């Protein structure tokens, strides 16, 4: 397994995801998306794995103006806006190769073994 956790330091679900993998002795790489943003390729791979940009967007994002703007953009412009403003992504984003999840979903992670 090659686990990457994209998260924010103050996100409780990110901390729970870290604990999940740590308790099972599974190595992972934690990436703080506030410090190191996802690349375009990573974002596209995650979008395909989870089923679209709508699932990537945190509906409880503090920046309501950005959230409203993204909701009204065309598909090709949403990608650019998410790349510029990754604080709108719901965390944690957990990747294992081509597979990915959004949020805390240990039931799916169990199937990755």
SEGU-16644 format. One record per residue: residue number from 0; residue in three letters; z, y, x of N, C-alpha, C, O in turn. Coordinates in steps of 0.02 Angstrom, whole numbers, padded with zeros to 5 digits, m for minus. Atoms other than C-alpha are relative to their C-alpha. Layout:
R   rovo   kolro      n_w      n_v      n_u     ca_w     ca_v     ca_u      c_w      c_v      c_u      o_w      o_v      o_u
R    NUM     ALA        Z        Y        X        Z        Y        X        Z        Y        X        Z        Y        X
...
This chain:
R   rovo   kolro      n_w      n_v      n_u     ca_w     ca_v     ca_u      c_w      c_v      c_u      o_w      o_v      o_u
R      0     UNK    00000   m00060    00042    00000    00000    00000    00000    00062    00044    00032    00064    00096
R      1     UNK    00004   m00063   m00036   m00040    00175    00057    00018    00055   m00050   m00025    00085   m00081
R      2     UNK   m00025   m00045    00052    00068    00286   m00054    00005    00072    00026    00032    00085    00079
R      3     UNK   m00008   m00072   m00011    00053    00475   m00056    00032    00030   m00062    00011    00015   m00118
R      4     UNK   m00032   m00035    00056    00168    00581   m00164   m00012    00074    00010    00014    00104    00058
R      5     UNK    00010   m00073   m00001    00108    00758   m00198    00052    00028   m00049    00052    00010   m00108
R      6     UNK   m00052   m00026    00043    00255    00856   m00266    00026    00067    00022    00003    00097    00070
R      7     UNK   m00033   m00064   m00015    00363    01011   m00267    00073   m00015    00016    00102   m00060   m00015
R      8     UNK   m00069    00014   m00022    00534    01018   m00182    00052    00002   m00056    00101   m00036   m00053
R      9     UNK   m00050   m00006    00053    00627    01068   m00341   m00015   m00042   m00062    00019   m00036   m00113
R     10     UNK    00020    00041    00057    00540    00943   m00456    00042   m00065   m00002    00040   m00104    00045
R     11     UNK   m00042    00059    00007    00661    00810   m00520   m00040   m00065   m00002   m00019   m00115    00026
R     12     UNK    00040    00060    00003    00522    00686   m00557   m00028   m00019    00069   m00036   m00078    00084
R     13     UNK    00022    00014   m00069    00459    00703   m00378    00056   m00035    00038    00044   m00084    00073
R     14     UNK   m00057    00031   m00033    00634    00662   m00315    00011   m00071   m00024    00029   m00115    00015
R     15     UNK   m00008    00067    00028    00643    00512   m00433   m00054   m00047    00027   m00040   m00105    00040
R     16     UNK    00054    00040   m00027    00474    00450   m00371    00015   m00020    00073    00005   m00077    00093
R     17     UNK   m00020    00015   m00070    00534    00464   m00190    00052   m00055    00002    00047   m00102    00041
R     18     UNK   m00054    00049    00002    00691    00367   m00233   m00027   m00069   m00020   m00005   m00119    00008
R     19     UNK    00029    00064    00022    00589    00232   m00323   m00030   m00037    00060   m00016   m00096    00069
R     20     UNK    00033    00033   m00056    00484    00195   m00168    00048   m00014    00057    00043   m00066    00091
R     21     UNK   m00050    00010   m00053    00629    00216   m00046    00043   m00061   m00014    00056   m00101    00031
R     22     UNK   m00043    00057    00019    00738    00091   m00141   m00035   m00067    00007   m00002   m00118    00017
R     23     UNK    00038    00062   m00005    00599   m00039   m00133   m00028   m00011    00070   m00064   m00059    00083
R     24     UNK    00022    00007   m00069    00567   m00012    00052   m00075    00010    00009   m00105   m00016    00056
R     25     UNK    00072   m00013   m00004    00390    00050    00020   m00010    00067    00035    00017    00119    00014
R     26     UNK    00013   m00062   m00037    00329    00178    00146   m00044    00046   m00042   m00089    00023   m00077
R     27     UNK    00039   m00049    00036    00258    00337    00073   m00004    00064    00041    00036    00075    00087
R     28     UNK    00008   m00065   m00032    00197    00507    00129    00012    00052   m00054   m00021    00053   m00106
R     29     UNK   m00015   m00054    00048    00273    00657    00039   m00037    00063    00022   m00032    00085    00079
R     30     UNK    00038   m00061   m00014    00161    00809    00028    00023    00054   m00049    00016    00047   m00109
R     31     UNK   m00022   m00057    00040    00234    00974   m00033   m00062    00042   m00017   m00090    00074    00027
R     32     UNK    00062   m00035    00017    00088    01050   m00130    00008    00076    00002   m00041    00113   m00002
R     33     UNK   m00009   m00072   m00008    00167    01222   m00115   m00017    00021    00072   m00036    00078    00084
R     34     UNK    00014   m00016   m00070    00144    01212    00075   m00070   m00024    00021   m00105    00010    00058
R     35     UNK    00064    00029   m00020   m00009    01100    00093   m00037   m00021   m00064   m00019   m00070   m00096
R     36     UNK    00037    00013    00062   m00134    01103   m00049   m00044   m00062    00007   m00063   m00083    00062
R     37     UNK    00046    00056    00001   m00241    00956   m00101   m00070    00025    00019   m00088    00082    00006
R     38     UNK    00069   m00017   m00015   m00418    00954   m00035   m00041   m00011   m00064   m00018   m00041   m00112
R     39     UNK    00044    00009    00058   m00564    00958   m00155   m00013   m00074   m00012   m00014   m00097   m00069
R     40     UNK    00012    00072    00006   m00599    00774   m00119    00060   m00037   m00030    00051   m00081   m00072
R     41     UNK   m00061    00030    00028   m00418    00725   m00155    00005    00015   m00074    00021   m00029   m00115
R     42     UNK   m00005   m00020    00071   m00420    00823   m00318   m00051   m00038   m00042   m00034   m00061   m00097
R     43     UNK    00051    00036    00038   m00583    00742   m00375    00018   m00074   m00008    00009   m00103   m00061
R     44     UNK   m00020    00070    00002   m00519    00568   m00332    00057   m00010   m00051    00056   m00058   m00090
R     45     UNK   m00056    00005    00046   m00358    00598   m00429   m00023    00012   m00072   m00002   m00022   m00118
R     46     UNK    00028   m00014    00067   m00453    00673   m00576   m00033   m00062   m00029   m00023   m00078   m00088
R     47     UNK    00033    00060    00024   m00559    00516   m00589    00050   m00055   m00016    00042   m00091   m00065
R     48     UNK   m00049    00053    00010   m00409    00401   m00574    00043    00010   m00063    00060   m00039   m00096
R     49     UNK   m00044   m00012    00057   m00306    00486   m00710   m00039    00015   m00065   m00010    00015   m00119
R     50     UNK    00039   m00009    00060   m00449    00524   m00829   m00013    00072   m00020   m00017    00087   m00080
R     51     UNK    00019   m00069    00016   m00487    00710   m00818    00052    00052    00020    00110    00037    00032
R     52     UNK   m00043   m00057   m00020   m00416    00880   m00776    00055    00014   m00051    00109    00038   m00032
R     53     UNK   m00050   m00014    00051   m00323    00893   m00942    00067   m00035    00016    00120   m00007    00004
R     54     UNK   m00061    00038   m00016   m00200    00760   m00883    00035    00025    00062    00095    00014    00071
R     55     UNK   m00028   m00028   m00061   m00174    00849   m00717    00041    00063   m00013    00086    00079    00026
R     56     UNK   m00029   m00066    00012   m00120    01013   m00795    00069   m00006   m00032    00079   m00042   m00081
R     57     UNK   m00069   m00001    00026    00066    01044   m00824    00003    00050   m00058   m00001    00111   m00047
R     58     UNK   m00003   m00043    00060    00080    01111   m01002    00063    00043   m00001    00066    00092   m00039
R     59     UNK   m00062   m00039   m00004    00255    01176   m00958    00001    00045    00061    00055    00067    00083
R     60     UNK    00006   m00043   m00059    00192    01278   m00810    00030    00069   m00015    00022    00096   m00070
R     61     UNK   m00032   m00065    00010    00289    01440   m00786   m00051    00057   m00006   m00037    00107   m00038
R     62     UNK    00052   m00052    00002    00128    01541   m00763   m00043   m00010   m00062   m00095   m00043   m00060
R     63     UNK    00034    00010    00065    00074    01550   m00946   m00069    00032   m00001   m00114    00008   m00036
R     64     UNK    00066   m00032   m00003   m00070    01669   m00907   m00051   m00046    00033   m00108   m00053    00009
R     65     UNK    00045    00046   m00035   m00146    01546   m00784   m00015   m00060   m00044   m00072   m00083   m00047
R     66     UNK    00009    00058    00045   m00120    01403   m00907   m00050    00017   m00055   m00094   m00023   m00070
R     67     UNK    00046   m00021    00053   m00209    01500   m01045   m00071    00008    00028   m00120   m00011   m00005
R     68     UNK    00066   m00009   m00031   m00352    01545   m00927   m00034   m00067    00013   m00092   m00075   m00004
R     69     UNK    00028    00065   m00016   m00378    01366   m00870   m00022   m00037   m00063   m00073   m00072   m00063
R     70     UNK    00017    00034    00063   m00380    01303   m01050   m00067    00025   m00028   m00100   m00012   m00065
R     71     UNK    00061   m00029    00029   m00526    01418   m01090   m00060    00001    00048   m00112    00028    00031
R     72     UNK    00054    00002   m00048   m00633    01387   m00936   m00045   m00061   m00013   m00024   m00110   m00044
R     73     UNK    00045    00057    00004   m00785    01274   m00929    00020   m00051    00054    00053   m00034    00103
R     74     UNK   m00019    00056   m00045   m00765    01105   m00840   m00013    00016    00073    00031    00004    00116
R     75     UNK    00017   m00013   m00070   m00854    01161   m00681    00043    00056    00031    00051    00059    00092
R     76     UNK   m00042   m00055   m00025   m00741    01316   m00666    00074   m00020    00004    00112    00010    00042
R     77     UNK   m00070    00023   m00001   m00578    01223   m00700    00019   m00027    00068    00072   m00012    00095
R     78     UNK   m00013    00029   m00067   m00591    01128   m00536    00015    00054    00051    00064    00049    00089
R     79     UNK   m00009   m00056   m00048   m00607    01289   m00436    00067    00035   m00012    00102    00051    00036
R     80     UNK   m00062   m00035    00017   m00460    01370   m00527    00061   m00043    00019    00111   m00016    00043
R     81     UNK   m00056    00045   m00018   m00347    01217   m00501    00007   m00002    00076    00063   m00001    00102
R     82     UNK   m00003    00000   m00074   m00392    01213   m00315    00033    00064    00026    00071    00062    00075
R     83     UNK   m00029   m00065   m00020   m00344    01398   m00301    00074    00004   m00018    00113    00035    00019
R     84     UNK   m00067   m00008    00027   m00183    01380   m00402    00031   m00068   m00014    00036   m00089   m00072
R     85     UNK   m00024    00068    00009   m00107    01208   m00374    00069   m00003   m00030    00094   m00058   m00044
R     86     UNK   m00065    00001    00034    00059    01260   m00450   m00007   m00021   m00073    00043   m00035   m00106
R     87     UNK    00012    00021    00069   m00021    01217   m00617   m00004   m00076   m00008   m00005   m00101   m00064
R     88     UNK    00004    00073    00002   m00030    01032   m00571    00068   m00030   m00016    00118   m00011    00013
R     89     UNK   m00062    00035    00018    00100    00920   m00652    00018   m00047    00058   m00024   m00082    00084
R     90     UNK   m00021    00042   m00056    00203    00831   m00520    00051   m00051   m00023    00083   m00042   m00074
R     91     UNK    00037    00018   m00060    00225    00708   m00446   m00068   m00031   m00015   m00078   m00062   m00067
R     92     UNK    00063    00037    00001    00048    00650   m00415    00009   m00054    00052    00018   m00039    00111
R     93     UNK   m00011    00056   m00046    00065    00477   m00338   m00067   m00036    00007   m00097   m00059   m00042
R     94     UNK    00064    00034   m00015   m00088    00401   m00253    00011   m00063    00040    00055   m00067    00083
R     95     UNK    00003    00063   m00039   m00120    00226   m00190   m00073   m00017    00005   m00100   m00052   m00037
R     96     UNK    00072    00010   m00007   m00298    00224   m00125   m00037    00036   m00055   m00031    00097   m00063
R     97     UNK    00039   m00030    00055   m00413    00253   m00274    00040    00007   m00065    00018    00039   m00112
R     98     UNK   m00043   m00004    00060   m00270    00233   m00400    00045    00061    00005    00064    00082    00060
R     99     UNK   m00044   m00058    00001   m00164    00381   m00453    00036    00005   m00067    00011   m00017   m00118
R    100     UNK   m00037   m00014    00062   m00032    00431   m00580    00026    00071    00003    00032    00102    00056
R    101     UNK   m00029   m00066    00007    00039    00594   m00643    00069   m00010   m00032    00075   m00044   m00083
R    102     UNK   m00067    00006    00028    00226    00609   m00674    00036   m00062    00026    00012   m00096    00071
R    103     UNK   m00042    00057   m00021    00362    00477   m00656   m00018   m00059   m00044    00002   m00062   m00102
R    104     UNK    00022    00058    00038    00285    00312   m00710    00008   m00065    00040   m00041   m00094    00063
R    105     UNK   m00013    00060   m00040    00369    00165   m00621   m00033   m00064   m00028   m00046   m00110    00010
R    106     UNK    00031    00060    00028    00293    00038   m00742   m00070   m00010    00029   m00091   m00067    00040
R    107     UNK    00067    00005   m00030    00120    00076   m00671    00007   m00016    00074   m00031   m00057    00101
R    108     UNK   m00009    00012   m00073    00183    00079   m00490    00017   m00073    00014   m00003   m00100    00065
R    109     UNK   m00018    00070   m00009    00255   m00096   m00513   m00063   m00043    00005   m00065   m00092    00042
R    110     UNK    00063    00039    00001    00078   m00161   m00547   m00040    00009    00064   m00088   m00028    00075
R    111     UNK    00037   m00013   m00063    00018   m00091   m00379    00018   m00049    00055   m00017   m00053    00105
R    112     UNK   m00023    00044   m00054    00114   m00221   m00278   m00051   m00052    00020   m00038   m00092    00064
